[in-house]
């Protein structure tokens, strides 16, 4: 059996060295997105949206855009979350979710 040449060993070591950052920086985050609507299907702008991590209680907050949409970026995957939306004149809505998931609609009903 032939022994590997020193340049083959060097080439393999260089390949491992160059590829290791890619392997170490694997994607470990996702997004949670959705749209807030009322019971008639109309979107609700500027509604506060809270993403809460179930096991720690850590919260992140955003407001819906003019189209009623919201987005939480860089959410750690493999965790359980809830999305809570409140707006004046409506009851709060809470929906369980996980990262890398898109919520089509979070519906608010009049209070």
VOLO-268283 format. One record per residue: residue number from 1; z, y, x of N, C-alpha, C, CB in turn; residue in one letter. Coordinates in steps of 0.2 Angstrom, whole numbers, plus 5000, padded with zeros to 4 digits. Atoms other than C-alpha are relative to their C-alpha. Glycine has a CB too. Layout:
<pts>
+-----+------+------+------+-------+-------+-------+------+------+------+-------+-------+-------+---------+
: num : n.zz : n.yy : n.xx : ca.zz : ca.yy : ca.xx : c.zz : c.yy : c.xx : cb.zz : cb.yy : cb.xx : residuo :
+-----+------+------+------+-------+-------+-------+------+------+------+-------+-------+-------+---------+
: NUM :    Z :    Y :    X :     Z :     Y :     X :    Z :    Y :    X :     Z :     Y :     X :       A :
...
+-----+------+------+------+-------+-------+-------+------+------+------+-------+-------+-------+---------+
</pts>
This chain:
<pts>
+-----+------+------+------+-------+-------+-------+------+------+------+-------+-------+-------+---------+
: num : n.zz : n.yy : n.xx : ca.zz : ca.yy : ca.xx : c.zz : c.yy : c.xx : cb.zz : cb.yy : cb.xx : residuo :
+-----+------+------+------+-------+-------+-------+------+------+------+-------+-------+-------+---------+
:   1 : 5000 : 4994 : 5004 :  5000 :  5000 :  5000 : 5000 : 5006 : 5004 :  5006 :  5000 :  4995 :       X :
:   2 : 5001 : 4994 : 4996 :  4995 :  5017 :  5007 : 5006 : 5005 : 4999 :  4993 :  5003 :  4999 :       X :
:   3 : 4995 : 4995 : 5001 :  5008 :  5030 :  5010 : 4997 : 5007 : 4998 :  5004 :  5001 :  5007 :       X :
:   4 : 5003 : 4994 : 5002 :  5005 :  5047 :  5002 : 5000 : 5005 : 5006 :  5005 :  5003 :  4994 :       X :
:   5 : 5002 : 4996 : 4995 :  4998 :  5060 :  5013 : 5005 : 5006 : 4999 :  4993 :  5003 :  5000 :       X :
:   6 : 4995 : 4995 : 5001 :  5010 :  5075 :  5017 : 4997 : 5006 : 4995 :  5001 :  5003 :  5007 :       X :
:   7 : 5003 : 4995 : 5004 :  4997 :  5087 :  5008 : 5001 : 4998 : 4993 :  4993 :  5002 :  5002 :       X :
:   8 : 4999 : 5003 : 5007 :  4998 :  5076 :  4992 : 5007 : 5002 : 4998 :  4998 :  4993 :  5000 :       X :
:   9 : 4993 : 4998 : 5002 :  5017 :  5078 :  4992 : 5001 : 5007 : 4999 :  5005 :  4997 :  5006 :       X :
:  10 : 4999 : 4993 : 5001 :  5016 :  5096 :  4995 : 4997 : 5003 : 4994 :  4997 :  5004 :  5006 :       X :
:  11 : 5004 : 4998 : 5006 :  5003 :  5098 :  4981 : 5004 : 4999 : 4994 :  4993 :  4997 :  5000 :       X :
:  12 : 4995 : 5002 : 5006 :  5015 :  5089 :  4969 : 5006 : 5004 : 4999 :  5002 :  4992 :  5001 :       X :
:  13 : 4994 : 4996 : 5000 :  5030 :  5099 :  4974 : 4998 : 5007 : 4998 :  5003 :  5001 :  5007 :       X :
:  14 : 5002 : 4994 : 5002 :  5020 :  5115 :  4972 : 4998 : 5001 : 4992 :  4994 :  5002 :  5004 :       X :
:  15 : 5001 : 5000 : 5008 :  5014 :  5110 :  4954 : 5007 : 5000 : 4996 :  4996 :  4994 :  4999 :       X :
:  16 : 4993 : 5000 : 5004 :  5032 :  5106 :  4949 : 5003 : 5007 : 5000 :  5005 :  4995 :  5003 :       X :
:  17 : 4997 : 4993 : 4999 :  5038 :  5123 :  4956 : 4997 : 5005 : 4995 :  4999 :  5002 :  5007 :       X :
:  18 : 5004 : 4995 : 5004 :  5024 :  5132 :  4947 : 5001 : 4999 : 4992 :  4993 :  5000 :  5001 :       X :
:  19 : 4999 : 5002 : 5007 :  5027 :  5123 :  4930 : 5007 : 5000 : 4997 :  4997 :  4993 :  4999 :       X :
:  20 : 4993 : 5000 : 5003 :  5046 :  5123 :  4929 : 5002 : 5006 : 4996 :  5004 :  4999 :  5006 :       X :
:  21 : 4998 : 4995 : 5005 :  5048 :  5140 :  4922 : 4997 : 4999 : 4993 :  4997 :  5007 :  5003 :       X :
:  22 : 5003 : 5002 : 5006 :  5036 :  5135 :  4908 : 5004 : 4995 : 4996 :  4993 :  4998 :  5000 :       X :
:  23 : 4996 : 5005 : 5003 :  5047 :  5120 :  4904 : 5007 : 5003 : 4998 :  5000 :  4994 :  5004 :       X :
:  24 : 4993 : 4997 : 5002 :  5063 :  5130 :  4905 : 5000 : 5005 : 4995 :  5003 :  5003 :  5007 :       X :
:  25 : 5001 : 4995 : 5005 :  5057 :  5143 :  4894 : 4997 : 4998 : 4993 :  4996 :  5006 :  5002 :       X :
:  26 : 5002 : 5003 : 5006 :  5053 :  5132 :  4879 : 5002 : 5004 : 4994 :  5002 :  4992 :  4999 :       X :
:  27 : 4998 : 4996 : 5006 :  5053 :  5140 :  4862 : 5006 : 4997 : 4997 :  4994 :  5000 :  4996 :       X :
:  28 : 4994 : 5002 : 5003 :  5070 :  5139 :  4855 : 5002 : 5005 : 4994 :  5006 :  5000 :  5005 :       X :
:  29 : 4998 : 4995 : 5005 :  5069 :  5153 :  4842 : 4994 : 5000 : 4995 :  5000 :  5007 :  5003 :       X :
:  30 : 5005 : 5000 : 5005 :  5060 :  5155 :  4826 : 5000 : 5007 : 4996 :  5001 :  4994 :  4995 :       X :
:  31 : 4999 : 4994 : 5004 :  5058 :  5168 :  4812 : 5002 : 4998 : 4993 :  4993 :  5003 :  5000 :       X :
:  32 : 4999 : 5001 : 5007 :  5064 :  5170 :  4794 : 4997 : 5006 : 4997 :  5008 :  5000 :  4999 :       X :
:  33 : 5003 : 4995 : 5003 :  5053 :  5180 :  4783 : 5000 : 4999 : 4992 :  4992 :  5001 :  5002 :       X :
:  34 : 5001 : 5001 : 5008 :  5051 :  5183 :  4764 : 4998 : 5007 : 4997 :  5007 :  4998 :  4998 :       X :
:  35 : 5001 : 4995 : 5004 :  5048 :  5195 :  4750 : 5005 : 5001 : 4995 :  4992 :  5000 :  4997 :       X :
:  36 : 4995 : 4999 : 5005 :  5060 :  5203 :  4738 : 4997 : 5003 : 4994 :  5006 :  5005 :  5002 :       X :
:  37 : 5004 : 4998 : 5006 :  5054 :  5204 :  4720 : 5006 : 5000 : 4995 :  4995 :  4995 :  4998 :       X :
:  38 : 4996 : 5001 : 5006 :  5062 :  5207 :  4703 : 4997 : 4995 : 4995 :  5001 :  5007 :  4997 :       X :
:  39 : 5002 : 5005 : 5005 :  5061 :  5196 :  4688 : 4992 : 5001 : 4997 :  5004 :  4999 :  4994 :       X :
:  40 : 5007 : 4999 : 5003 :  5044 :  5204 :  4683 : 4995 : 4999 : 5006 :  4999 :  5007 :  4998 :       X :
:  41 : 5004 : 5001 : 4994 :  5037 :  5200 :  4701 : 4998 : 5007 : 5004 :  4993 :  4998 :  4997 :       X :
:  42 : 5001 : 4993 : 4997 :  5037 :  5219 :  4706 : 5004 : 4999 : 5007 :  5002 :  5006 :  4996 :       X :
:  43 : 4997 : 5001 : 4993 :  5042 :  5220 :  4725 : 5005 : 5006 : 5000 :  4995 :  5001 :  5006 :       X :
:  44 : 4994 : 4995 : 4999 :  5058 :  5230 :  4730 : 5000 : 5002 : 5007 :  5007 :  4997 :  4997 :       X :
:  45 : 5000 : 4997 : 4994 :  5057 :  5242 :  4744 : 5007 : 5002 : 5002 :  4995 :  5006 :  5000 :       X :
:  46 : 4994 : 4998 : 4998 :  5071 :  5247 :  4755 : 5006 : 4997 : 4998 :  5001 :  5007 :  4999 :       X :
:  47 : 4994 : 5004 : 5002 :  5083 :  5233 :  4749 : 5003 : 4997 : 5007 :  4998 :  4995 :  4995 :       X :
:  48 : 4996 : 5003 : 4994 :  5096 :  5228 :  4762 : 5000 : 4992 : 5000 :  5007 :  5003 :  5001 :       X :
:  49 : 5000 : 5007 : 4999 :  5094 :  5210 :  4768 : 5004 : 4998 : 5006 :  4992 :  4998 :  5001 :       X :
:  50 : 4995 : 5002 : 4994 :  5107 :  5201 :  4778 : 4999 : 4992 : 5001 :  5007 :  5001 :  4997 :       X :
:  51 : 5000 : 5007 : 4998 :  5104 :  5184 :  4787 : 5006 : 4999 : 5003 :  4994 :  5000 :  5006 :       X :
:  52 : 4994 : 5002 : 4998 :  5120 :  5175 :  4790 : 5000 : 4993 : 5002 :  5005 :  5001 :  4994 :       X :
:  53 : 5000 : 5006 : 4997 :  5123 :  5161 :  4801 : 5006 : 4996 : 4997 :  5001 :  5000 :  5008 :       X :
:  54 : 4995 : 5003 : 5004 :  5133 :  5148 :  4791 : 5006 : 4998 : 5004 :  4997 :  4994 :  4997 :       X :
:  55 : 4995 : 5002 : 4996 :  5144 :  5141 :  4805 : 5004 : 5005 : 5004 :  4998 :  4994 :  5004 :       X :
:  56 : 4996 : 4995 : 4996 :  5149 :  5157 :  4814 : 5001 : 5006 : 4996 :  4996 :  5002 :  5006 :       X :
:  57 : 4999 : 4994 : 5004 :  5147 :  5170 :  4801 : 4996 : 5006 : 5003 :  5007 :  5002 :  4999 :       X :
:  58 : 5004 : 4994 : 4996 :  5136 :  5181 :  4813 : 4995 : 5002 : 4995 :  4997 :  4997 :  5006 :       X :
:  59 : 5005 : 4997 : 5004 :  5125 :  5193 :  4803 : 4995 : 5004 : 5003 :  5004 :  5004 :  4994 :       X :
:  60 : 5005 : 4995 : 4998 :  5109 :  5202 :  4806 : 4997 : 5003 : 4994 :  4994 :  4996 :  5004 :       X :
:  61 : 5002 : 4996 : 5006 :  5103 :  5216 :  4794 : 4993 : 5003 : 5001 :  5005 :  5005 :  4999 :       X :
:  62 : 5006 : 4996 : 5000 :  5086 :  5223 :  4790 : 4999 : 5003 : 4993 :  4994 :  4996 :  5002 :       X :
:  63 : 5002 : 4997 : 5006 :  5078 :  5233 :  4776 : 4993 : 4998 : 4998 :  5001 :  5007 :  4999 :       X :
:  64 : 5007 : 5002 : 5002 :  5063 :  5227 :  4766 : 4995 : 5006 : 5001 :  5000 :  4998 :  4992 :       X :
:  65 : 5005 : 4995 : 4999 :  5047 :  5237 :  4770 : 4997 : 5002 : 4993 :  4994 :  4997 :  5004 :       X :
:  66 : 5003 : 4998 : 5007 :  5037 :  5246 :  4756 : 4997 : 4995 : 4996 :  4995 :  5006 :  5002 :       X :
:  67 : 5003 : 5005 : 5004 :  5029 :  5230 :  4751 : 5006 : 4995 : 4998 :  4995 :  4996 :  5004 :       X :
:  68 : 4995 : 5005 : 5001 :  5046 :  5221 :  4749 : 5001 : 4995 : 5005 :  4999 :  4997 :  4993 :       X :
:  69 : 5000 : 5005 : 4995 :  5044 :  5211 :  4764 : 5006 : 5001 : 5005 :  4994 :  4999 :  5004 :       X :
:  70 : 4995 : 5000 : 4994 :  5057 :  5207 :  4778 : 4998 : 4995 : 5005 :  5007 :  5000 :  4997 :       X :
:  71 : 5001 : 5005 : 4995 :  5057 :  5198 :  4794 : 5006 : 5000 : 5005 :  4993 :  5001 :  5004 :       X :
:  72 : 4995 : 5000 : 4995 :  5070 :  5192 :  4806 : 4997 : 4996 : 5006 :  5007 :  4996 :  4998 :       X :
:  73 : 5003 : 5003 : 4995 :  5063 :  5188 :  4823 : 5005 : 4997 : 5005 :  4996 :  5005 :  5004 :       X :
:  74 : 4996 : 5003 : 4995 :  5070 :  5177 :  4837 : 5007 : 4997 : 4998 :  5002 :  5005 :  5006 :       X :
:  75 : 4994 : 5003 : 5003 :  5082 :  5167 :  4826 : 5001 : 4993 : 5003 :  4999 :  5000 :  4992 :       X :
:  76 : 4999 : 5006 : 4997 :  5089 :  5152 :  4835 : 4999 : 4994 : 4995 :  5007 :  4999 :  5003 :       X :
:  77 : 5002 : 5005 : 5005 :  5082 :  5136 :  4828 : 5005 : 4995 : 5000 :  4993 :  4996 :  5003 :       X :
:  78 : 4995 : 5005 : 5001 :  5092 :  5121 :  4822 : 5006 : 5002 : 4997 :  5001 :  4997 :  5006 :       X :
:  79 : 4994 : 4998 : 5003 :  5105 :  5131 :  4813 : 4999 : 5002 : 4993 :  5002 :  5007 :  5003 :       X :
:  80 : 5000 : 4999 : 5007 :  5109 :  5134 :  4795 : 5001 : 5008 : 4998 :  5004 :  4996 :  4995 :       X :
:  81 : 5000 : 4993 : 5001 :  5107 :  5152 :  4788 : 5000 : 5001 : 4992 :  4995 :  5004 :  5003 :       X :
:  82 : 5001 : 4998 : 5007 :  5108 :  5161 :  4771 : 4998 : 5007 : 5001 :  5007 :  5000 :  4996 :       X :
:  83 : 5003 : 4994 : 5001 :  5098 :  5176 :  4766 : 5003 : 5003 : 4994 :  4993 :  5000 :  5000 :       X :
:  84 : 4997 : 4996 : 5006 :  5107 :  5189 :  4755 : 4997 : 5007 : 4999 :  5008 :  5001 :  5001 :       X :
:  85 : 5003 : 4994 : 5002 :  5099 :  5203 :  4746 : 5004 : 5004 : 4995 :  4992 :  4999 :  4998 :       X :
:  86 : 4997 : 4996 : 5005 :  5107 :  5217 :  4737 : 4996 : 5007 : 4999 :  5007 :  5002 :  5001 :       X :
:  87 : 5003 : 4993 : 5002 :  5099 :  5233 :  4728 : 5003 : 5003 : 4994 :  4992 :  4999 :  4999 :       X :
:  88 : 4997 : 4996 : 5005 :  5106 :  5246 :  4717 : 4996 : 4998 : 4993 :  4999 :  5007 :  5001 :       X :
:  89 : 5003 : 5002 : 5006 :  5104 :  5240 :  4699 : 4999 : 4993 : 4999 :  4994 :  5004 :  4998 :       X :
:  90 : 5002 : 5007 : 5000 :  5102 :  5222 :  4703 : 5006 : 4996 : 5003 :  4994 :  4998 :  5005 :       X :
:  91 : 4995 : 5005 : 4997 :  5114 :  5207 :  4706 : 4998 : 4998 : 5007 :  5001 :  4994 :  4995 :       X :
:  92 : 5001 : 5003 : 4993 :  5115 :  5200 :  4724 : 4996 : 4994 : 4999 :  5006 :  5000 :  5004 :       X :
:  93 : 5003 : 5007 : 4999 :  5104 :  5185 :  4728 : 5001 : 4997 : 5006 :  4992 :  5001 :  4998 :       X :
:  94 : 4998 : 5004 : 4993 :  5109 :  5172 :  4741 : 4995 : 4994 : 5000 :  5007 :  4999 :  5001 :       X :
:  95 : 5004 : 5006 : 4999 :  5097 :  5159 :  4747 : 5001 : 4997 : 5007 :  4992 :  5002 :  4999 :       X :
:  96 : 4999 : 5003 : 4994 :  5100 :  5146 :  4760 : 4993 : 4999 : 5004 :  5003 :  4993 :  4999 :       X :
:  97 : 5006 : 5001 : 4996 :  5087 :  5144 :  4774 : 5001 : 4998 : 5007 :  4996 :  5007 :  5000 :       X :
:  98 : 4999 : 5002 : 4993 :  5084 :  5139 :  4792 : 4995 : 5004 : 5004 :  4999 :  4992 :  5001 :       X :
:  99 : 5005 : 4997 : 4996 :  5074 :  5147 :  4806 : 4994 : 4997 : 5000 :  5003 :  5002 :  5007 :       X :
: 100 : 5007 : 5002 : 5000 :  5055 :  5145 :  4807 : 4998 : 4998 : 4993 :  5000 :  4993 :  5004 :       X :
: 101 : 5002 : 5002 : 5007 :  5055 :  5145 :  4788 : 4998 : 5007 : 4997 :  5006 :  4997 :  4996 :       X :
: 102 : 5002 : 4994 : 5004 :  5046 :  5158 :  4777 : 5002 : 4999 : 4993 :  4993 :  5001 :  5000 :       X :
: 103 : 4998 : 5000 : 5007 :  5054 :  5162 :  4760 : 4995 : 5004 : 4996 :  5007 :  5003 :  4999 :       X :
: 104 : 5006 : 4997 : 5004 :  5040 :  5166 :  4748 : 5003 : 5006 : 4996 :  4997 :  4995 :  4995 :       X :
: 105 : 4998 : 4995 : 5004 :  5051 :  5176 :  4737 : 5008 : 5000 : 4999 :  4997 :  5001 :  4993 :       X :
: 106 : 4993 : 5000 : 5001 :  5069 :  5181 :  4735 : 5001 : 5005 : 4993 :  5005 :  5003 :  5005 :       X :
: 107 : 5001 : 4997 : 5007 :  5071 :  5186 :  4716 : 5007 : 5004 : 4999 :  4998 :  4996 :  4995 :       X :
: 108 : 4994 : 4996 : 5002 :  5084 :  5200 :  4711 : 5000 : 5000 : 4992 :  5001 :  5006 :  5003 :       X :
: 109 : 5000 : 4999 : 5007 :  5089 :  5201 :  4693 : 5005 : 5006 : 4998 :  5003 :  4994 :  4996 :       X :
: 110 : 4996 : 4994 : 5002 :  5096 :  5217 :  4684 : 5007 : 4998 : 4999 :  4997 :  5003 :  4994 :       X :
: 111 : 4992 : 5002 : 5002 :  5115 :  5218 :  4683 : 5002 : 5003 : 4994 :  5004 :  5004 :  5006 :       X :
+-----+------+------+------+-------+-------+-------+------+------+------+-------+-------+-------+---------+
</pts>
